[in-house]
Amino acid sequence: MAVDPTLLSILACPQDKGPLLLVDDSVLYNPRLRRAYPIENGIPVLLVDEARAVTEAEHEDFVARGVAGWTEDRVAD
């Protein structure tokens, strides 16, 4: 189930309040903190305790495939 584009445009990381990248409609990713938030049944789970750290390989993959929610600019590493 896809995340609504309007919803994606207003979502923010609960930890640093910055924009998130949508990866394959299954993960919202914060590349600044390298934390991945799950999307369950189309509903983002934006709880700090539910986020997971990602490996360097996952980070590169997520940044390459992610779609920015707030702006067209990608977040720098």
N, C-alpha and C positions, 0 to 999 in steps of 0.2 A: 504494500500500500504506500503510495507516494506521499511525501510531506507537501502540504499546500504551500505554494510559493509565497503567499502573503504571510503565512505563519513563519516561514523560513526567514523572511526579511526582518522580522521583529525579535527573533530568538537571539539570545546572547549566552555566553558562558557564565554559569552562576559563580564561578570563582574570580575571573578577572573582568567580567562584563564586556568582553570583546566579541567580535563576530566569529561565527563558526562556519566550517566548510561542511557541506552535505556530501557524503560519500555513498553512492549506490543506494540511496533511500534506506540505508540500514544503520548508518553511523553519522553523528554530528561530531566534527573534529576541531579541536583547538590546537593549531600548529604552534602557537606561542608556548603553551604549557605541555604540549605533546600528550594531550588527554583525549580519549575517545568516549563519547556518550552514546549509549545504545538508543535505537528507535525500535520500540516494541509495538507491533500492530498499528504502525503509522503514527504512534505517539512518542515524541521525544522524551527521554527520561533524563532530565537535566538536574540531577542530584550529584553533588560533589562525591558522595560516597559510592555512587554507582558508576562513576567514570573509571576508565582503566588507562594505565600508562601504555604507550606503544613503543615498539622497537624502532631502531633507526630505519630498517627496511620498510616497516609499516608507515612510518612518517613520510618517507619519500613517496611511497605509493599513494597515500591519502592526499598529499599535497598535489600530486600530479593528476589525480582523478577527481578531486573535490571541486564542488561548485560553491562559490562564495555567496553567502546569504545577504550581505549588506551592500557590497560594492562589487564592481567588476574587477577591481584590483585583487591580485592574490597577496596573501600575507607572506612576507619574506621570512626565510628561515632564521 
